[in-house]
Amino acid sequence: MFRSALLAATLAPLALGCGGAPKPSAQSQTPADFVLLGGAVRTLDPARPEASAIAVRGDRIVAVGTDAEVGAFIGPETRVERLSGRTVIPGLVDGHCHLHGLGAALESLDVRGKKSPEDVARLVAAEAKSRAPGEWITGRGWDQNLFTPATFPTHAPLDVASPDHPVALTRIDGHALWANAAALRLAGVDAKTADPPGGRILRDATGAPTGVFIDNAMDLVTAKIPGEPPEVIERRILRASERALSLGLTGVHEMGIDDATIAVYRKLASEGRLPIRVYAYLAGGSNLAALSQRKPDVDPQGTAMFVLRGVKLFADGALGSRGAALLAPYADEPKSTGLSIADRNTLTEAARIIADAGFQLAVHAIGDRANRDVLDAFAALGEGRARALRFRIEHAQVLAPEDIPRFASLGVLASMQPTHATSDMPWAPARLGPERLRGAYAWRSLLDAGARLVFGSDFPVEEPSPLLGLWAAISRQDPSGAPPGGFMPEQRVTLDEALAAFTTGPAYASFTEATHGRIAPGNVADLTIFSGVLPADRSLLDAKIDHVIVGGKVAFGAAIPKPEAP
């Protein structure tokens, strides 16, 4: 049973199991608060890759080894759990997601998986019945690739469904917006409105807006949507945190948030109410000029619940909406090479400002042109600078073969999302063509070239369960097992490599590799415990989360009472 975020933060250190526990050991001078015995512990620590037992005192792991070795830490008040073969791994961390965005998505209209604009419009019409006239209807998840024909929709069906409510529906990847006529009127968008830099307004044959806005053009509409008050942001963060914990995550890398959201995170953390670790990136833009007046957070002990140390920028859009910047035209739209949200010179100057302020930079880059521009911008900083600040490329989705070795040589982290490959595989070959596809979703090629991988999900773009990412990484198949043999199977990674990309990879990316990402004495006790084995086959998707432990406390799972007095 899930313990609420507030309760999880105030529980005494883990109370796990009591039946059949060993008797207190006379050898234990300083007993542990809790001990796990008889498990399948995958430590991801090269010094001791496997163990059966763990002892935790306070928020730290104090012993890892055999049941006999760890049994020396059992005292009269030590709580003991016999795992009976259950799997324990370092706490899983989503290396690229939108936690607050997930909370917002959980409270807005979900239009994922709909097969036509009319199917989406029916959901909008039903929602409009419960809304006051003039109230905005927002939602997320449409994908024109699922429509027949697979073309972008127009505002017409939304106008019929909701003539009296402005409607703004974000595409599943977050890089396109579909609006109705009421929203267009409020935004003041008509045939005379010019495309903004890094954005595109889709138009009909007469030049009138169709209702679809790509990348920076989305701001024309979203600027008119009322902002969230702090209490709503807080509610959404806590709701999303509960969901993430229940799926086995102990931490997330929160990508691209504004100062209002940062203030809510800091408040929750200072009050002890943030139940999941959040390593955050400021949404960069016009605020870069003032960055020198801010200082990045540091977390030398690895115990902070909220850390803001990075800045997130965009180099291009998304492949699904043909906003990814490519070196050559799209195979299925020969007149377009996508959109550069920031060109090489702009990225170079931004990288210098961010580096001079001591922040870590993460840049969204999907297309091969965008990735090359980002790598060039990082290289322009000078020898070793991007490596020292652990600069990252988010997605690194389509790479020219000659750019793959540059990640390792520059020390740039490849922050990638395995389920993007399995979500995109039905249409990515048509976008890219067979030759360019070889450099897409190239996890194995990057690993073999010496790059560091950081895996995440990009939720709510994708589903938040890390099991889906692990399965996609090792199989290159969707949850149904398609396609047979996997999509570009030569790019698969092993289960241990995938686990590392969800644990040690994010730890390195957040400068906490000395305290996180491995189960080892002295490390912070962030642990994910499964109810059984963790197989390297499709049954991996059926694995259940037994407990999630954050800083030595139960954040998900039922607490077991202390041992009874003798």
Steps between C-alpha positions, in 0.01 A plus 500: 500500500638843402586735783420862421788736434457668838487172690798358310708800596425460870528122538772365720773317308378195315306239695525188292396149589532302820426133442800269522752778557841414643558568866700811594873453456743568780747614235292802409642803682281750315185326377336595175154652485395234252648203323398324179594130482474225243459723197635514150692826534631646174735763640636648174820533703792341309670422832213269598240461223276260691397452862213361704473751785511872579514690830384861528548748784337839468511598135816298416587149400743365759557145375451292185581132479382156599229438757765397750710812444208738524345311790769652722309830475178365648418633846193474724320785323616420147221434257564201280345393174563162341477567130476137389673572173339832425715738294655816640669756278625856549211743491378552143523857375325642195774702335268717289140570588249767592368422847289811532389439141383153596294648781345747257432222250328294768260791549438589135331335204679184388461446124776245450440215260204657319475393139340807344444873560133420552583257782694776672219750439251270671710506817520879479121527459444286808746709700337825388171397663660525844679831441380856544471696174831654403710265717803355325505129418853365488623150432782294361581194298369526143717357226417555134701189411208296642245677279384381158635672302802579721473876455476788744146586608320835462306705752164409340411192709601680821281797401198273473583324826566815703396828340484688832823377662852566377671165446876433496615140464872421508638232270634189674860619463426849633623664178173586329171654612152452353260785575143589411372824350412644842863459609624653174282806558627545855859466376437751220630255239380536142634477146714811556682353802861422412679181602720574803869402494530127572129445447246434229128572464340241275275662238244400239515585130375854568764565767256480790622321814377141520522490879830311531810676633850349496765562769550873576176590325318322784582795723255716304217299655643376829583857606126558529431203729469606865794398717488253787490634857760354740249273674414336166868451412556342841203266464617388159859441612387286793255304288765430237753408772267235639458354152875497435579335834240230442682410177835449674663840452697654787601809306442699183682754287238772454556667165429864430299663778428865575568696816143465627534120491848517652361699793238232568762224486722688745209550736404131493861394556557743787183376672600134458203432273676419174508118498714443190842644414480769233806617307372795300583711196386857455319569173748723320412793276508874553600433863855400399619859524436494875645155557828636634304636797382152597696213647448132419400279790755242617433181693832361628333250735247381242215543745317806365147439376509791254800625307502760221834479326420506129347698216294347218502638145355388167690466175209369292154347513377142474514237230130416517397854408791536253653768719828312555785676319656269241812531285302391194127529423243269651449187293123551523506881460783583257446877526573511874806444717315584823536792741803638680375653823857613574776501238865416562605858579212550742576170672871584526431830671239345732738219593770751587264701724380188677850359543631831635219497759599147605176331394462171319344528154253253352395561141208335325623379160309250285624538142852437374548868414392609847725245669798613292431865583489419872821296488671781311379752759632287784833452323532878455518541880850360499672179601334314787245765595187313391636187671569679829148644514349173373309660217225286351310451178140405562361233266801486260250326281641521145877516466732519203744206534802730519348682798451193719864485625485870592281430804784310668780727379321812629366332815139577400231286661251331267166534679265268313154348540470136387123507450536779245646242264212256540240779482655651187584179313171482301576829320866597566631303198273701271620829655869417482558248221713185538846658498435769759303255716825319583600786727166520679434379857859375495552391862740216421707709261538774759592253776753325280652839415553569872212740566315512832129423470228648718160339448160648575147500364417865421169447678226607447604476134544128568364284781700550822574138591876429481418136425377609158832673441701201618303269270536730199873531565572127512254388231428793264141375513177651623309338789315270259831355380496673161682495274636143508874520561481868591523836322863545394600225747871571459445801728376296798677516835517240777282513810797596717589781258141621500483490880823700515350763271210538747725505810871570467443713190263747670723498809797614292284753318394652833856504645401243765684193377687481833175450692243365254454253217660201679417289801819538702596588859487875552256565218160656561230237553286562193377154398244346267375157608307272268260231616691234309787447260585752230514299177659604171200393295149628433378394844707798622189706426308302762745576780331661802642763731516378859663795674662828408741638758621860485764605751437195720124560526211324333362722225287226345391170650353384828710547813531191723498547881817487703608165642308397807680525831633161620 
